[in-house]
Amino acid sequence: MAKALHPDIIVTGCPTLREPNGLAMSSRNVRLSNTVRHDASIIYKAMQHAAQLKNILPVYEVCSQVRSMIEEIAPFKVEYVEIADAVNLQSLQQWSDSQSPRIFVAVFADDVRLIDNAAL
């Protein structure tokens, strides 16, 4: 989108900074209780699990397993789990649809929305 709408802008990707338990660092993390903050490590663990399942299970099944893993922990409610191409952000139906798949996750923990993504 930046290339199409703002060709003079250069977008530079960088790694996600993570807390020791894998939770993506965010200013909203301070709104989490200690228990929820600790348990939120399941989000990163589920994304790592997705990477292990890549090309073994269909995309939709990987998304389903990630959702199930996260929602096993109360009070987490998954808003979405999506696997898309990292370049054009188009949702994948099959692994062969992209050479650079990425998983995107949004989870509500109590009233805090946690978002994360990772290369697969």
Helices and strands as residue ranges (DSSP letters): H 2-5, G 27-31, H 34-39, H 41-53, H 59-71, E 76-85, G 95-97, E 101-109, E 112-119
